[in-house]
Amino acid sequence: MLIDFFYTLRAARLPVSVKEFLMLLQALQAGVVGPLSEQTWSIDDFYHLARTVLVKDEKHYDKFDRAFAAYFHGVELLADITREIPADWLRKMLERELTPEQKAAIQKMGWDELMETLRKRLEEQKGRHEGGSKWIGTGGTSPFGNGGYNPQGVRIGGAGKNRSAVKVWEQRAYRDYDDTQELGTRNIKVALRRLRKFAREGHELELDLPDTIRSTAANAGWLDIRMQPERHNNVKVLLLMDVGGTMDEHIQRVEELFSAVKAELKHLEFYYFHNCVYDYLWKNNRRRYAEKFPTWDIIRKYNKDYKLIFVGDATMSPYEILQPGGSVEYNNEEAGAEWLQRLTHAFPRFAWINPEPQGVWQYRQSISIIEQLMGHRMYPLTLKGLEDAMRLLSK
């Protein structure tokens, strides 16, 4: 009955064995979530059971979620901001294509006007709308909903297509970058080796051959073994990585970079953020709402000798950088630009690595803003870009 589900998981490159799949069928047969013959179990019950039985490492949770959604045609969960929006309002029924002239004729609202208009729509709207220009719906030119087109709006449900939403009304789950990803090339590691500063420290010892020879000769030939602390790269790096949204297009390259950094650097601390840094960061995307690290605490915890590296495409609405409350996920009290300036002031040696092709930077307003805030210390995720960034940080 569920053999296609098994093949879907295997196609998603999940390490699921036949034995584990048979254990899932046995659990269903035993009525763990309800009698198999009657299929009275809910999709949520089956999801949790299947994930428990089939997935042995939480780093595969994201792959499982995507495969599960693809097989069962799941819907995204909406986060309640002011009141619940009926799912029927957001059901996409048509795909509307607009000409460039029609798109140019659509006026975009300012931030305050956009937020105030959304509040009014939530109070006034009583039913589903589709293909319109005013109400919350799908397939139209309204700034509220999904599946249509608007140069600047609030996406509610659905999937991003035009990258023009300044706020997203949904609870999104991101996955941690896999630091065991095999590198496609050694060049990334080679570039990172420019960031080396060796020192002899610690309790681990190694043979000091030159000093042993000198000591033995001075001791009339009697062997005098001399030891010394091993050499370690004592460079300290604080790595802040953008995750989710438009960064999904760059997962493989960022994972390669992350793997190389963890392999090359002994003193590495890393945290995640989404689009722009605000008042908290996190280390585990599965628990990012439960385990938050205040940005102020991070600034106070690490010394100025840490080198700060941001990794992100800097592709977002300018409001997310410049406007209090501009985050797509919550109402931040202070603008992202304020936090970026605090971080770069606390850690004078810093750089931003951008996986977006450098040729498109000039066409993205947010990239231009971030680049200015970084003092033009933004480098592409290329061999030359990494070498230039490491050369800057090593000074």
N, C-alpha and C positions, 0 to 999 in steps of 0.2 A: 504493500500500500504506500509506503514512504520511500520506495527505492529511488524515485526521482529526487527526493529531498537529499538523500545520501549522495547521489551523483552531483547535485548542485554544490554541496559542501566540498566535495573533492575537486570540482572545477574551480572553486574559489581558493584552492591550494591550502585547504585546512588539513592538518594531519589526523584525519579521522579514519580509523580502521574498521574493518568488517566486524570484528569482535565487539567494538564499542557500539556500533550500530545495532547489533543483535541484542546488546544489553539494554538499549533504549526500547526496542520492541518488547523485550521481556518485562521491562518496567511498565509499559503501557498495558501489556497482557495481565500483569498483576494488579492493575487498577490503581497505580500510584496517583494518577491524576483523573481517574475515572475509568469505567469499563471500556475496553477497546472496541467491543462490538457495537456499543451504543454511541461512542464518540461524543460523550456529553462534556468532555473537558473543553475549557476555553483555550484560545490561542495563546494567552499569557501563561497559563499553566503548562502548556506544552513547550513554550519557549524556554522557561526556566528549567524544566526537566531536561530538555535536549541539550541545553548549554552545560548543565551540570555533568551529564553523562559523557558528552562528546568532546568537550573542550577542556584540556588539561592544563592550559597555561593562559593566564589572563591577557597576555599580549596578543592572543588570537581572538579576543572578544569582538574586536571591530570587524574582522573578516567574517566572523560568524553572524553578526548582526546584519551585515550587508547581504550575505547569502540568504539568511532567513527572510529578510524583507523582499528579496528578489523572488523567492519561491512562493511565499504566501501573500505577495502583493500588499505588504503592510503599509499603514499610513503613518505620517509623522505626527508626533505628539506636540500639541500646542501649549505654550505656557500662558497661564491666565494673568493678564496684566490688569485689566479693569473688570471685565466680565467675560463669560464664556461665549465664544462665537460658534454657532451651529456648524457642524462639519459640512452640512449640505451647501452652505454658502460658498465653500471653498472647493467644491467638486468641479474639476476642470472638464468642460464639455466640448470646447472648441479650441482651435489653435488659430489665432488671428494674426495675419501678416500685414504690417503697415508699410507704406512706401516711405522713402526718406523725407519726402515733402510733408507727409502726415506726421511723422515723428518730430520734425522741426517745428511744427505748429503747436505742439503740446507744451503748455507753460508749466514750469516747475515752481513749487512753493518754497519759501524760506523755511528754516527750521521751526521757528515759533508758530508760523501759520500752519505748517504741516501737522504738528502735534495737537494744536487746538482744533483743527478740522477733524482729525481722527477722533477726538473725544466727542465732538458733535455727531459724527456719523454713528458712533457706537450708541449714542442716546436715541438717535432718530430712526435708524434702520430697523425694519421689522421682518424683512424677508430676504430671500436669495436674489442676487443680481449677477448678470453675466453679460460681458461685452460692452459695458457702459463706461462712463467717464467720471462718475461721481461716487457711487456707493462701494462698499466693501464687496469684492466679487472676483471673478476670474475672466481672463481672456479679453479685457478691455484696456482702456487707457487711464483708469482711475489710479490714483497714487496709493490705494489700499487694496491688498489682495495678492493674487499670484496668477501666473500664466499669461499676462498681458505685457504691455509696455508703458513705462512712464520714466521720464529722465531722472526723477528723484522721488522716491516714495518709501512706504513701509511694506515690506513683504510679509504676508501672513500665511504661513504654511507653504506648501509647494516647494519647488526647487528654484534656486537662482539661475537666471538665464542671461540677463543683460548686465549684471553686476552694477546696478544703479540704485539699489536699496540703501537708504541711510540708516535703517533700523530693521531688525528681523524679529518677528513675533513668533518664537518657537524655542523650545529647549533642545539644544543640539548636543550630541555626544561626539567627542573627538577621540582619537586614539593616540597613545604615546608613540613617539618615533622608535623604531626598532633599532637598538644599538648593536645588534648582532648581524645586521645586514652586510653581506659580502660586498666588498668594494669592486666596482667595475674597472677601476684603474688605480694604480699605486700613486699616481701623480698628486692626488689630494693629500696623501700622507707626506709625500716629499715636500709639498708646499708648506704644510703645517710645521715641518721640522725647522723652518726658519725661526720659529717661535721657541727656540730652545735656549735655556740658560742653565748650564750644569753646575752643580755644587756637590761636594762630598759631605754627606750628612746621614744621620741615622745609625742604627746599631748593626745593620748587615755589613759584613766585612768581606774584602777580597784581597788577594795577594798583591802586595806592592813589590813587583819584581825588581825594578831599578834599585830601590832602597834595600831590598834583601841582598842583592849582589854587593852593594857598597858595604853594608854591615858585615857580610860574611868575609869580604876581603880585609876589612879593618880588624876582624876578629881572628886573624891568622888562619883563615880557611875553615874555621868552625862555622857550621851552618847557623845563621841567625835570621830566622824568618820574620819578616815585617808585614803587618797587615794594615789596611786602611779602609775607611768607609766607602761603600760603593758610590759611584757617581749617579745622581738622579737629576732629571729635569725638574727644577724647582719653580718653573713658571706657573702662576696661578691664574686660572681663567674662570670667569663667571659668564656662562652661556645662557642667553635668553632667546627662546625659539617661538616663533609664531606658529600656531597650529589651527587646522580647520579652515573651512570656507575656501577661498581661492588658493590656499596653501596645499590643498589636496592634489593639485596638478604637479606639485614639486616634491611629493613624498619620497620618491626613490632617491633623488639627488640629495635631499636633506638627510635622509637616513644614512647615505654613504658618508656625508660630511660628519654626522654625529658619530658614526662608528669609528672614523679616523681620529676624531678629536679624543674619544675615550681611550683609543689605543695608544695615542701619542702623549697624552698629558696625564700626569699622576694627580695633580691638584686641580680637579675640575668640579665645579658646581653648576648645575643646570636647572632652569625653570621654564615653564610654558606661559604664554600669553596668547590672546586672540586679537589680531589686527594691530592693536596699540597697547602699550603698557598703561595700566591704571593703578589703583590703590592696592591690588593684591595680585599675586602670581600663584602658580601651583606646580607640583612635580608629577602628579598622576592624573591623567585626564578622566579616568573613571571616577575619581574621588575629588574632582576639582571644586565641587560645591561644599564638600565636607571638610577638606583639608586645604585651607587657604593659607598663604604666607603673605602677611602684609608687606608691601613694598618698602615701607619705612624700616621694618625689621631687617630686611635684606640689606638695605643701605647701611644700617648700623652694624650688622653682623660681620661684614667682610671689609678688610682694610683696603686702602688706596692702591696697594701693590697688586691687587687683582686686575687683570685685563678684561674689559667688558666687551663681549661680542654679541650683537643682535643678529638673528637670522630670521628674515621675513621678506615678503614681497612688497610690503608697504602699500598694498592696493586696497583702498577702502574709501569711504566717504570722507571728505575733508572735515566734516563735523566730528568724526570720531577722534580727530587729533586736536581740534581747536575749540570744541564746544563742550561745556559741562553737560552731562546727560547725553552726550553724543554716542556713547557705546551702543552697538547693535544689540547687546544682551541685557544691559541693566542701566540704571540711571547713576552714572558716576558723578560724584560731587565736584571733582576737579578735572580739567581738560587733560587729555593724554599728553599734550605738549609740556605741561607742567612736570609730569612725572619723568618724561624723557630728559628734561633739563636737569632735574634733581639727580638722576642716575649718572648722566655724563659729567656732572660736577663732582659727584662722589668718587667716580672712577675716571681719572683724567685720560687714561689710555683706553680708547674705545674705538669700535668700528662697526659698521652695519654691512652684513653680507646679504645681497639680494638675488634670489634665484630667477627673477624675471629677466628676460633679455634686455640688455642695456639700451637697445634701440628703441624700446617702448617707454623708457623712463620719462622722456620729455612730453609724452602724451597723457601721463597720469598726474593729475594735480596733487594727489596725496603723496606720491613718490617725491615730487619736487619739494613739498613741505617737509617731509621727513629728512630729505637730504640736506636741506638748509639747517634743520635742528641738529643734525649730526655734524655740522661744520664741514659738509661735503666729504665726510669720511664714509661714503657708501661705495661698496665694491660689488661687482657681479660675481655670481657663483661659477667662476671659470678658473682655469689654472692660473692665468695672469692676475685675475682679480684677487684670488687667495694669496698669491705671492706678494702682491702690492699691500694687501691688508696686513699680512704677517710682518712684512718689512716695517710698516708703520708702527705696529704694536711692539715690535722688538726694540725700538729706539729708547 
